[in-house]
Amino acid sequence: MAADYSSEGGRATASPDRALTVLGLETSCDETAASVVRLSPDGEATVLSSVVHSQIDDHAAYGGVVPEIAARSHVEMIDGVVRRAMDEAGLGYGDLDGVAATAGPGLVGGVMVGLSFGKAVALARGLPLIAVNHLEGHAVSARLGQPVDYPFLLLLVSGGHCQLLEVRGVGDMTRLGTTIDDAAGEAFDKIAKALGLGYPGGPALEKLAETGDGSRFDLPRALLGRKDCDFSFSGLKTAAARLAQTCETDQQRADLADAVQTAIARQLSERSDRALKAYAEDHPHRLFVVAGGVAANRTVRATLQATAEKNGFAFLAPPMAYCTDNAAMIALAGAERLRKGLVSDVDTAARPRWPLDEYSALNDPTHAPGRKGAKA
């Protein structure tokens, strides 16, 4: 389960004095995405194209993502999405220096589609293949908006993951804290479903909360006595789901939505505050990056920005278009890996689980490793 997905043996590091152009593919959940990104010698990223086909309509009737439907849609859409990305970039395959594809974590049926397409392009065109960790894509996504120097402290907060990491570069990250049960994005979605909101639940709950007053609800606060940087959202999720059953009016539902959003933002802030203080003791370069789908929530973003500034950190989040799943972040991570000579073999397998800090995930797990491997 700890197999290395990059290999330097027999591979020359890409020349540092020329730009690298990489096609990125992302199919880990319910978006089929392709992007072409150019990485300059000084590390500046230019997005030449970014195409995302959303499957929201395919899954809305089920209230969540159905893996089989998602995988079939990826098969049907990926060729056209890639063709459009290449056309919008104004390039042919001969202009590429490599092809990067998400190899995990995610719904493994979908991951296999994008990774297989990437392998086919790499073999047909004689290009390097770069297997990218989807979470590493989120970790570097802030660099799509402006140049960002390593290292930095990262809060990666999405539908499936909630982690605090020290990021020193691609392939070089240390976990400082992680969720011991549910992710923040999962809590948003499950509580939204309990409130009878549509799919996707997170954005629907945020919209409903705009007209709410959450002060009338008292929701539990988790891990207040713990001295680490871990998260827990299961208690909040259960309590809010039960309260949702008591809401009889639209205003009551709006009030609960606001209370939930405030509670999630508060816990993210409280645990990040601990990490910021610990990180500041050893790092003069104080930058706090928040990435992942939940980073698109305006209340969460504003709360975390205030926490960063209180601790003397600069705050940065990716442009909204690159918070949720996209292929530009995969292309950028692939280009950075290619520059370091970190490329993959064509027998690379898709992984349903793939921690960024695999050492910590295996030696200090918050979830028991199963047949799919360590989770986080």
TORNUMI-797252 format. One record per atom (N, C-alpha, C, O): residue in three letters; y, x, z. Coordinates in steps of 0.1 Angstrom, whole numbers, plus 5000, padded with zeros to 4 digits. Example, Ala and Ser with C-alpha at 12.3 -4.5 7.8 and 13.67 -1.06 7.14 Angstrom:
<atoms>
ALA494351325078 ALA495551235078 ALA496751325078 ALA496751425085 SER497851285071 SER498951375071 SER500051295079 SER501151345080 
</atoms>
This chain:
<atoms>
MET498850085000 MET500050005000 MET501350085000 MET502350044997 ALA501150215004 ALA502350305004 ALA502450394992 ALA503050504992 ALA501850344981 ALA501950424968 ALA503350454964 ALA504150364965 ASP503550574959 ASP504850604954 ASP505050554940 ASP504250574931 TYR506150474938 TYR506350414925 TYR507250504915 TYR507650454905 SER507550624920 SER508250714911 SER507550844911 SER506950884920 SER507750914900 SER507051044898 SER507951144891 SER508651114881 GLU508051264897 GLU508851364891 GLU508051464883 GLU508551554876 GLY506751454884 GLY505851554878 GLY505951554863 GLY505751444857 GLY506351664857 GLY506451674842 GLY507651594836 GLY507751584824 ARG508551544845 ARG509651474840 ARG510951554842 ARG511151594853 ALA511751564832 ALA512951634833 ALA514051544839 ALA514151424835 THR514851594848 THR515951514854 THR516951494842 THR517251584835 ALA517451364841 ALA518451334831 ALA519651424833 ALA520051454844 SER520251464821 SER521351554822 SER522551484829 SER522951374827 PRO523151554839 PRO524151504847 PRO525551494840 PRO526451424845 ASP525651554828 ASP526951554821 ASP527051454810 ASP527851464801 ARG526151354810 ARG526251254799 ARG525951114805 ARG525251104816 ALA526451014799 ALA526250874804 ALA524750834801 ALA524150884791 LEU524250744810 LEU522950694808 LEU523050544806 LEU523750474813 THR522350494796 THR522350344793 THR520950294795 THR520050334789 VAL520950194804 VAL519550144808 VAL519549994807 VAL520549924810 LEU518449944802 LEU518149794801 LEU517449764814 LEU516449824818 GLY517949654821 GLY517349614834 GLY516749474832 GLY517349394825 LEU515649454839 LEU514949324838 LEU514649274852 LEU514149354861 GLU514949144855 GLU514749084868 GLU514048954867 GLU514548854861 THR512848944873 THR512048814873 THR511348794886 THR510248744886 SER511948834897 SER511248824910 SER511148684916 SER510248664924 CYS511948594911 CYS511948454917 CYS512148354906 CYS511248334898 ASP513348294907 ASP513548174897 ASP514648204888 ASP515248104882 GLU515048324885 GLU515948364875 GLU515348464865 GLU514748564870 THR515448434852 THR515048534842 THR516248604838 THR517148544832 ALA516348734840 ALA517648804838 ALA517448934831 ALA516449004833 ALA518348974823 ALA518349104816 ALA519849154815 ALA520749074814 SER519949284816 SER521349344816 SER521249484810 SER520249544811 VAL522349524804 VAL522449664800 VAL523649724808 VAL524749674808 VAL523349834815 VAL524349904823 VAL524450044818 VAL523450114816 ARG525750094818 ARG525950234815 ARG526450304827 ARG527550264833 LEU525850414831 LEU526250494842 LEU526850624838 LEU526150704831 SER528150644841 SER528850764837 SER528450884845 SER527850864856 PRO528751004840 PRO528351124848 PRO529051124862 PRO528451184871 ASP530151064864 ASP530751064877 ASP530350944886 ASP530850924897 GLY529350874881 GLY528750764889 GLY529350624888 GLY528950534895 GLU530250614878 GLU530850484876 GLU529950394867 GLU529450444857 ALA529750274871 ALA528850184864 ALA529650084856 ALA530550024861 THR529250064843 THR529849964834 THR528849874830 THR527849914824 VAL529049744833 VAL528049644828 VAL528449594814 VAL529449534812 LEU527549634805 LEU527749604791 LEU527349464787 LEU527849394778 SER526349404795 SER525949264793 SER525149224806 SER524549314812 SER525149104809 SER524449044820 SER524148904817 SER524948814817 VAL522848874814 VAL522448734811 VAL521448684821 VAL520448754825 VAL521648574826 VAL520748514836 VAL520448374832 VAL521348284830 HIS519148344831 HIS518648204829 HIS518148154842 HIS517148204847 SER518848044847 SER518447984860 SER517347874857 SER517447804847 GLN516447864867 GLN515447764867 GLN515647654876 GLN514747584880 ILE516947634881 ILE517247534891 ILE516747404887 ILE516147334895 ASP516947364875 ASP516547224870 ASP515047214870 ASP514547104873 ASP514347324868 ASP512847314868 ASP512247294881 ASP511147234883 HIS512947334892 HIS512447324905 HIS513047224914 HIS512547194925 ALA514147164910 ALA514947074918 ALA514146954923 ALA514246914935 ALA513246904915 ALA512446784919 ALA511546824931 ALA511046734938 TYR511146944932 TYR510246984943 TYR510947044955 TYR510247064965 GLY512247054955 GLY512947094967 GLY512847244970 GLY513147284981 GLY512347324960 GLY512147464962 GLY511347524950 GLY510947454941 VAL511247654951 VAL510647724939 VAL509147704939 VAL508447734949 VAL508547664928 VAL507147654926 VAL506647774918 VAL507047794907 PRO505847864924 PRO505547994918 PRO504947984904 PRO505348064895 GLU504047884902 GLU503447874889 GLU504447834878 GLU504447884867 ILE505347734882 ILE506347694872 ILE507347814869 ILE507747834858 ALA507647884879 ALA508548004877 ALA507948104868 ALA508648154859 ALA506648144870 ALA506048244862 ALA505948194847 ALA506248274838 ARG505648074845 ARG505548014831 ARG506948024824 ARG507048054812 SER507947984832 SER509247984826 SER509748124822 SER510348144812 HIS509348224831 HIS509748364827 HIS509048404814 HIS509648474806 VAL507748364813 VAL507048404800 VAL507748344788 VAL507948404778 GLU508248214790 GLU508848154778 GLU510248204775 GLU510648204764 MET510948254785 MET512348284783 MET512748434782 MET513748464776 ILE511848524786 ILE512248654787 ILE512648724774 ILE513548804773 ASP511848694764 ASP512148754751 ASP513548714746 ASP514348804742 GLY513948594747 GLY515248544743 GLY516348594751 GLY517448634746 VAL516148604764 VAL517148654774 VAL517448804771 VAL518548844771 VAL516348884769 VAL516549024766 VAL517249044752 VAL518149124751 ARG516848964743 ARG517548974729 ARG519048944731 ARG519849014725 ARG519348844738 ARG520748814740 ARG521548924748 ARG522648954744 ALA520948984758 ALA521549094765 ALA521849214756 ALA522849274757 MET520849244748 MET521049354738 MET522149324728 MET522949404725 ASP522149194723 ASP523249154714 ASP524549164720 ASP525549214713 GLU524749114732 GLU526049114738 GLU526549254742 GLU527749274742 ALA525549344744 ALA525949484746 ALA526249554733 ALA526849664733 GLY525849494722 GLY526149554709 GLY525249674707 GLY525749774700 LEU524049684712 LEU523249794711 LEU521849764706 LEU521449644706 GLY521149864701 GLY519749854697 GLY518949924707 GLY519450004716 TYR517649914706 TYR516749984716 TYR516850134715 TYR516650214724 GLY517250184703 GLY517450324701 GLY518650384708 GLY518750504710 ASP519550294713 ASP520650344721 ASP520350354736 ASP521250394744 LEU519150314740 LEU518850314754 LEU518250444759 LEU517650514751 ASP518550484771 ASP517950604777 ASP516750564786 ASP515950654790 GLY516550434789 GLY515450394798 GLY515450244800 GLY516450174796 VAL514350194805 VAL514150054808 VAL513750044822 VAL512750104826 ALA514449964830 ALA514149944844 ALA513749794846 ALA514349704840 ALA512749774854 ALA512249644857 ALA511849624872 ALA511349714878 THR512149514877 THR511749484891 THR510249484892 THR509549414884 ALA509749564901 ALA508249574904 ALA507849504917 ALA506749514921 GLY508849444924 GLY508549384937 GLY509749404946 GLY510649484942 PRO509849344957 PRO508949234962 PRO509349104955 PRO510449094949 GLY508549004956 GLY508848874950 GLY507548794947 GLY506448834951 LEU507748684940 LEU506648604935 LEU505948684925 LEU506448714914 VAL504648734928 VAL504048834920 VAL503848794906 VAL503848874897 GLY503548664903 GLY503348614890 GLY504648634881 GLY504548684869 GLY505748614887 GLY507048634880 GLY507348784878 GLY507748834867 VAL507048864889 VAL507349004888 VAL506449064877 VAL506949154870 MET505249024875 MET504349074865 MET504949054851 MET504749134842 VAL505648944849 VAL506148914836 VAL507249014832 VAL507149074821 GLY508249034840 GLY509349124837 GLY508849274836 GLY509249344828 LEU507949314846 LEU507449444846 LEU506549474833 LEU506649584827 SER505749374829 SER504949394817 SER505849404804 SER505549484795 PHE506949324804 PHE507849334793 PHE508549464792 PHE508649534782 GLY508949514804 GLY509549654805 GLY508549754800 GLY508949854793 LYS507249744804 LYS506249844800 LYS506149844784 LYS506049944778 ALA506149724779 ALA506049714764 ALA507149774757 ALA506949844747 VAL508349754762 VAL509549824756 VAL509449974757 VAL509750044747 ALA509150014769 ALA509050164771 ALA507950224762 ALA508250334757 LEU506850164761 LEU505750224752 LEU506150214738 LEU505950314730 ALA506750104733 ALA507050084719 ALA508150184715 ALA508150224703 ARG509050204724 ARG510250284720 ARG510250424726 ARG511250504723 GLY509250464733 GLY509150594738 GLY510150624749 GLY510750734750 LEU510450524757 LEU511550534767 LEU510850544781 LEU509750504783 PRO511650614790 PRO511150614804 PRO511150474810 PRO512050394808 LEU510150454818 LEU510050324826 LEU510450354840 LEU509950454846 ILE511350274846 ILE511650284860 ILE511350154867 ILE511950054865 ALA510350164876 ALA510050044884 ALA510950044896 ALA511050144903 VAL511649934898 VAL512749924908 VAL512349824918 VAL511849714916 ASN512649854931 ASN512449764942 ASN513649664941 ASN514849704941 HIS513349544941 HIS514349434940 HIS515449454951 HIS516649434948 LEU514949484963 LEU515949504974 LEU516849624972 LEU517949624976 GLU516349734965 GLU517149844962 GLU518249804952 GLU519349854953 GLY517849714943 GLY518949664934 GLY520049594942 GLY521249624939 HIS519749514952 HIS520749454960 HIS521549564968 HIS522749554969 ALA520849664972 ALA521449774980 ALA522549844972 ALA523549884978 VAL522349864959 VAL523349934951 VAL524349834944 VAL525249884936 SER524149704945 SER524949604937 SER526449614940 SER527149584931 ALA526849664951 ALA528249674954 ALA528949774944 ALA530149774942 ARG528149874939 ARG528649974930 ARG528849914916 ARG529449994908 LEU528549794914 LEU528849734901 LEU530249684900 LEU530849674889 GLY530949674911 GLY532349624911 GLY533349744911 GLY534449724906 GLN532949854918 GLN533849964919 GLN533050084923 GLN531950074929 PRO533550204921 PRO532750324926 PRO532650324941 PRO533650294948 VAL531450354946 VAL531150354960 VAL530350474963 VAL529350504957 ASP530850554973 ASP530150674977 ASP529150644987 ASP529250564996 TYR527950724986 TYR527050724997 TYR527450825007 TYR528150915004 PRO527050805020 PRO526250695025 PRO527050575030 PRO528250585030 PHE526350465033 PHE527050355039 PHE526050265047 PHE524850285045 LEU526550185055 LEU525750095063 LEU525649965055 LEU526649905050 LEU524449915053 LEU524249795045 LEU523649685053 LEU522649705061 LEU524149565052 LEU523549435056 LEU523049375044 LEU523849325035 LEU521749365042 LEU521149295031 LEU520649165036 LEU519649155043 VAL521249055031 VAL521048925036 VAL520748825025 VAL521748795017 SER519548775024 SER519148695012 SER518248585017 SER518048565029 GLY517648515007 GLY516648415010 GLY515448455017 GLY514848385025 GLY514948575014 GLY513748625019 GLY513848745028 GLY512848785035 HIS515048805029 HIS515148925037 HIS516448925045 HIS517448875040 CYS516448995056 CYS517649015064 CYS517549145071 CYS516749155081 GLN518249245067 GLN518049385072 GLN519349455073 GLN520249435065 LEU519449545083 LEU520449645084 LEU519849785080 LEU518849825086 LEU520549855071 LEU519949985066 LEU521050085065 LEU522150055061 GLU520750205068 GLU521550325064 GLU521150365050 GLU519950395048 VAL522050355041 VAL521750385027 VAL522450525023 VAL523650535023 ARG521550615020 ARG522050755016 ARG521950775001 ARG522450874996 GLY521250674994 GLY521050684980 GLY519750614976 GLY519050564985 VAL519550604963 VAL518250534959 VAL517050614964 VAL517050734963 GLY516150534969 GLY514950594975 GLY515150664988 GLY514250734993 ASP516350644994 ASP516650725007 ASP517350625016 ASP518550635017 MET516650545023 MET517150445032 MET516350435045 MET515150445045 THR517050405056 THR516450395069 THR516850255075 THR517950215076 ARG515750185079 ARG515950055085 ARG516450065099 ARG515950145108 LEU517549995102 LEU518149995116 LEU517749865123 LEU517749865135 GLY517549765116 GLY517249635121 GLY516749535110 GLY517049555099 THR515949435114 THR515449345105 THR515149215112 THR515049215124 THR514849105105 THR514548985111 THR513048985116 THR512149045110 ILE512848935128 ILE511548935134 ILE510848805130 ILE509648785134 ASP511448715123 ASP510848585119 ASP511348545105 ASP510848585095 ASP512348465105 ASP512848405092 ASP514148485088 ASP514848545096 ALA514448475075 ALA515648535070 ALA516748425070 ALA516548305071 ALA518048475070 ALA519148385071 ALA519148295059 ALA519448175061 GLY518948335047 GLY518948255035 GLY517848145036 GLY518048035032 GLU516648175042 GLU515648075044 GLU516047975054 GLU515847855052 ALA516748015064 ALA517347915074 ALA518347825067 ALA518247705069 PHE519247875059 PHE520147795052 PHE519347685044 PHE519647565044 ASP518347735036 ASP517647645027 ASP516847535034 ASP516847425030 LYS516147575045 LYS515347485052 LYS516147375059 LYS515747265060 ILE517247425065 ILE518047325072 ILE518747235062 ILE518947115065 ALA519147285051 ALA519747205040 ALA518747095036 ALA519146975034 LYS517547135035 LYS516447035031 LYS516346925041 LYS516146815038 ALA516346965054 ALA516246875065 ALA517446775065 ALA517346655069 LEU518646815060 LEU519846735059 LEU519746645046 LEU520646565044 GLY518746665038 GLY518646585026 GLY519546635015 GLY519846555006 LEU519846765015 LEU520746815005 LEU519846864993 LEU518646884994 GLY520446884982 GLY519746924970 GLY519347074970 GLY519747144979 TYR518647114960 TYR518247254958 TYR519147314947 TYR519447244937 PRO519647434949 PRO519347524961 PRO520147484973 PRO521347434972 GLY519547494985 GLY520147444997 GLY521347515002 GLY522247455007 GLY521347645002 GLY522447725007 GLY523847685002 GLY524647655010 PRO524047684989 PRO525347644984 PRO525647504987 PRO526847464990 ALA524647414987 ALA524947274991 ALA525347255005 ALA526247175008 LEU524747335014 LEU525147325028 LEU526547385030 LEU527347325038 GLU526847495023 GLU528247545024 GLU529247445020 GLU530347435026 LYS529047375009 LYS529947275004 LYS530147165014 LYS531247115016 LEU529047115020 LEU529047005029 LEU529847045042 LEU530546965047 ALA529647175046 ALA530347225058 ALA531847225057 ALA532547225067 GLU532447225045 GLU533847225043 GLU534547115050 GLU535747125054 THR533846995051 THR534546875057 THR534046855071 THR534246745077 GLY533346955077 GLY532646935090 GLY533447005101 GLY534247095099 ASP533046955113 ASP533547015126 ASP532347045134 ASP531846955141 GLY531947175134 GLY530647205141 GLY530747215156 GLY529747235163 SER531947195162 SER532047215176 SER531347105184 SER531047125196 ARG530946995178 ARG530246895185 ARG528746925187 ARG528046845194 PHE528247025181 PHE526847065182 PHE526747195190 PHE527447295187 ASP525747205198 ASP525447325206 ASP524147385201 ASP523047335205 LEU524147485193 LEU522947545187 LEU522547665195 LEU523447735200 PRO521247695195 PRO520847815203 PRO521247945197 PRO521447955185 ARG521448045206 ARG521848185201 ARG520648275205 ARG520248285216 ALA520148345195 ALA518948425197 ALA519248565200 ALA520248625196 LEU518348625208 LEU518248775210 LEU519448825218 LEU519848945216 LEU520148745225 LEU521348795232 LEU521048905242 LEU521948995244 GLY519948915248 GLY519649015258 GLY519049145252 GLY518849245259 ARG518749145239 ARG518149255232 ARG519149365228 ARG520249325224 LYS518749485230 LYS519749595227 LYS519549655213 LYS520249755209 ASP518649595205 ASP518449655191 ASP519249575181 ASP520149505185 CYS519049595169 CYS519749535158 CYS518949435150 CYS519349405138 ASP517949375156 ASP517049285149 ASP517749145149 ASP518649115156 PHE517149055140 PHE517648925139 PHE516548825142 PHE515348855141 SER516948695145 SER515948585146 SER516648455142 SER517648425148 PHE516048385133 PHE516648255129 PHE515648135131 PHE516048025127 SER514448155136 SER513548045136 SER513947945146 SER513747825144 GLY514447985158 GLY514847885168 GLY516047805163 GLY516047685165 LEU516947865157 LEU518147795151 LEU517647695140 LEU518047585140 LYS516747745132 LYS516147655121 LYS515547535127 LYS515747425122 THR514647555137 THR513947435143 THR514947345150 THR514747225149 ALA515847395158 ALA516847315165 ALA517647225155 ALA517847105158 ALA518147295145 ALA518947225135 ALA518247115128 ALA518747015125 ALA516947145124 ALA516147045117 ALA515946925126 ALA515946815120 ARG515746945139 ARG515546825148 ARG516846745149 ARG516846625149 LEU518046815150 LEU519346755151 LEU519546675138 LEU520246565138 ALA519146725126 ALA519346655114 ALA518746525114 ALA519246435107 GLN517646505121 GLN516946375121 GLN517846265129 GLN517546145128 THR518746315137 THR519546225145 THR520946195138 THR521646105143 CYS521246265127 CYS522446235120 CYS522346105112 CYS521546095104 GLU523346015115 GLU523245885108 GLU524345865098 GLU524345775089 THR525445945098 THR526545935089 THR526746065081 THR526246175085 ASP527546055070 ASP527846175063 ASP528646275071 ASP528546395069 GLN529546215080 GLN530346305088 GLN529546385098 GLN529746505100 GLN528546325103 GLN527646385113 GLN526846505106 GLN526746605111 ARG526446475094 ARG525746575086 ARG526646695083 ARG526246805083 ALA527946665079 ALA528846765076 ALA529146845089 ALA529246975088 ASP529246785100 ASP529546855113 ASP528346955116 ASP528547065120 LEU527146905114 LEU525946985117 LEU525947105107 LEU525547215110 ALA526247075094 ALA526247185084 ALA527247295088 ALA526947415087 ASP528447255093 ASP529447355097 ASP528947425110 ASP529147545111 ALA528247365119 ALA527747425131 ALA526647535127 ALA526647645132 VAL525847495117 VAL524747585113 VAL525347705106 VAL524947825109 GLN526247685097 GLN526947795090 GLN527647885100 GLN527548015098 THR528347835109 THR528947915119 THR527947995128 THR528248115131 ALA526847935132 ALA525847995140 ALA525248115132 ALA524948215138 ILE524948095120 ILE524248195112 ILE525248315110 ILE524848435112 ALA526548285107 ALA527548385105 ALA527748465118 ALA527948585118 ARG527648395130 ARG527848455143 ARG526748555146 ARG527048665150 GLN525548515143 GLN524448605146 GLN524448725137 GLN524248835142 LEU524748705125 LEU524848825116 LEU525948915120 LEU525749035120 SER527048855125 SER528148935130 SER527749015143 SER528049135144 GLU527148945152 GLU526749005165 GLU525849125163 GLU525949225170 ARG524749105155 ARG523849215153 ARG524449325145 ARG524149445147 SER525249285135 SER525949395127 SER526849475136 SER527049595134 ASP527549405145 ASP528449475154 ASP527749595162 ASP528249705163 ARG526549565166 ARG525749675173 ARG525449785163 ARG525549905167 ALA525049755151 ALA524749855141 ALA525949935137 ALA525850055136 LEU527049875136 LEU528349945133 LEU528750045143 LEU529050155140 LYS528550005156 LYS528950095167 LYS527950215167 LYS528450325169 ALA526650195165 ALA525750305165 ALA525950395153 ALA525850515154 TYR526150335141 TYR526450405129 TYR527650495130 TYR527650615125 ALA528650445136 ALA529950515137 ALA529850645146 ALA530650735144 GLU528850645154 GLU528650765163 GLU528250895155 GLU528551005159 ASP527650865143 ASP527050985136 ASP527650995122 ASP527351095114 HIS528550905118 HIS529050905104 HIS530550895103 HIS531150795107 PRO531250995098 PRO532650985097 PRO533050895085 PRO534150835085 HIS532150875075 HIS532450785064 HIS532050645067 HIS530850615067 ARG532950565071 ARG532650435077 ARG532850325066 ARG534050265065 LEU531850285060 LEU531850175050 LEU530650085053 LEU529550125055 PHE531049955054 PHE530049845056 PHE529949765044 PHE530849695040 VAL528749765038 VAL528449685026 VAL527549565029 VAL526549585036 VAL527949445024 VAL527049325026 VAL526649285012 VAL527549255004 ALA525349265010 ALA524849234997 ALA523649134999 ALA523149115010 GLY523349064988 GLY522348964988 GLY522948824986 GLY524148814987 GLY522148724983 GLY522648594980 GLY523448534991 GLY524448464988 VAL523148555004 VAL523948495015 VAL525348565015 VAL526248505021 ALA525548675009 ALA526848745009 ALA527848665001 ALA529048685001 ALA527348564993 ALA528248484985 ALA528848364993 ALA529748304989 ASN528348345005 ASN528848245014 ASN530148295020 ASN530248395026 ARG531248215018 ARG532548255021 ARG532748275036 ARG533448365041 THR532148185044 THR532348195059 THR531648315064 THR532148395072 VAL530448345059 VAL529648465063 VAL530448585059 VAL530548685067 ARG530948585047 ARG531648705042 ARG532848735051 ARG533148845054 ALA533648635053 ALA534848645061 ALA534548695075 ALA535248775081 THR533548635081 THR533148675095 THR532748825096 THR533148895105 LEU531948865086 LEU531449005086 LEU532549105083 LEU532649215088 GLN533549055074 GLN534649145071 GLN535449165084 GLN535949275087 ALA535649065092 ALA536449075104 ALA535749165114 ALA536349245121 THR534449165115 THR533649245123 THR533749395119 THR533849485128 ALA533649415106 ALA533749555101 ALA535149615104 ALA535249725109 GLU536149535102 GLU537549585104 GLU537749615119 GLU538449705123 LYS537249525128 LYS537349545142 LYS536749685147 LYS537249745156 ASN535749725139 ASN535049855143 ASN535549975135 ASN535050075135 GLY536649955127 GLY537250055119 GLY536450095107 GLY536550205102 PHE535749995101 PHE535050015089 PHE535749945077 PHE536249845079 ALA535650015066 ALA536049945053 ALA534949845050 ALA533749875053 PHE535249735044 PHE534249625041 PHE534149615026 PHE535149615019 LEU532949595021 LEU532749575006 LEU531549485004 LEU530549505010 ALA531749394995 ALA530649304990 ALA530649304975 ALA531749324969 PRO529549284969 PRO529549284954 PRO530349164949 PRO530549064956 PRO530849174936 PRO531449054930 PRO530448934931 PRO529248964931 MET530948814932 MET530048704934 MET528948694924 MET527848654927 ALA529148734912 ALA528148724901 ALA526948814904 ALA525848794899 TYR527148914912 TYR526149014915 TYR525549004929 TYR524749084933 CYS525948894936 CYS525348874950 CYS523948814948 CYS522948854954 THR523848704940 THR522548644938 THR521748734928 THR522248824922 ASP520548694925 ASP519648774917 ASP520248794903 ASP520648694897 ASN520148914898 ASN520648944885 ASN520049074881 ASN519449144889 ALA520149104868 ALA519449224862 ALA520449344862 ALA519949464860 ALA521749324863 ALA522649444863 ALA522349534875 ALA522449654873 MET522049474886 MET521749564898 MET520449644896 MET520349754900 ILE519549584889 ILE518249644886 ILE518449764876 ILE517949874877 ALA519349734866 ALA519649834856 ALA520349954863 ALA520050074859 LEU521249924872 LEU522050034879 LEU521050114887 LEU521150234887 ALA520250054895 ALA519250124903 ALA518350204895 ALA518050324898 GLY517950154883 GLY517150224874 GLY517850354868 GLY517250454867 ALA519150334865 ALA519950444859 ALA520050554870 ALA520050674867 GLU520350514882 GLU520550614893 GLU519150694895 GLU519150814898 ARG518050614895 ARG516750684896 ARG516450774884 ARG515950884886 LEU516850724872 LEU516550814860 LEU517350944861 LEU516851044857 ARG518650934866 ARG519451054867 ARG518751154877 ARG518951274875 LYS518051104886 LYS517351194896 LYS515951234891 LYS515251304898 GLY515551184879 GLY514251214874 GLY513151134880 GLY511951164879 LEU513451024887 LEU512550934893 LEU512050824884 LEU512750714883 VAL511050844876 VAL510550744867 VAL509050704870 VAL508450774879 SER508550604864 SER507350544868 SER506250554856 SER506650564844 ASP505050554860 ASP503950544850 ASP503750404845 ASP504050314852 VAL503150394834 VAL502950254828 VAL501850184835 VAL501650064832 ASP501050244844 ASP500050174851 ASP500650124865 ASP499850074873 THR501950134867 THR502550084879 THR502249934881 THR502349854871 ALA501849894893 ALA501449754895 ALA502649674902 ALA503449734909 ALA502649544900 ALA503549464906 ALA503249444921 ALA502049444924 ARG504249444930 ARG503949434944 ARG504649304950 ARG505849294948 PRO503949214956 PRO504549104963 PRO505349144975 PRO506349074978 ARG505049254981 ARG505749314992 ARG506049454990 ARG505249534985 TRP507249494993 TRP507649634991 TRP508849675000 TRP510049654995 PRO508649715012 PRO509849755021 PRO510649865015 PRO510149955009 LEU511949865018 LEU512849975014 LEU512550095023 LEU512450205017 ASP512350075035 ASP511950185044 ASP510550165048 ASP510150105058 GLU509650215039 GLU508250185041 GLU507650255053 GLU506650205059 TYR508250365057 TYR507750435069 TYR507850345081 TYR506950325089 SER509050295083 SER509350205094 SER508550075094 SER508050025104 ALA508350025082 ALA507649895080 ALA506149915084 ALA505549825089 LEU505650035081 LEU504250055084 LEU503950105099 LEU502950075105 ASN504950185104 ASN504750245117 ASN505450165129 ASN505150175140 ASP506450075125 ASP507049995135 ASP507249855129 ASP508449815127 PRO506149785126 PRO506249655119 PRO506749545127 PRO506449535139 THR507549455122 THR507949335128 THR507049225125 THR506949125132 HIS506349235114 HIS505249145109 HIS504049225107 HIS504049335102 ALA502849165111 ALA501649235109 ALA501349255095 ALA501349155087 PRO501149375090 PRO500849395076 PRO499549325072 PRO498549325079 GLY499649245061 GLY498449175056 GLY497949235043 GLY498249355040 ARG497149165036 ARG496549215024 ARG497649245013 ARG497449325004 LYS498849185015 LYS499949215005 LYS500749335010 LYS501649385002 GLY500449395021 GLY501149515026 GLY502249475036 GLY502449355040 ALA502949575041 ALA503949555051 ALA505149475045 ALA505549505033 LYS505749385053 LYS506849305047 LYS508149375048 LYS508949375039 ALA508549425060 ALA509849475062 ALA509849575073 ALA510949635076 
</atoms>
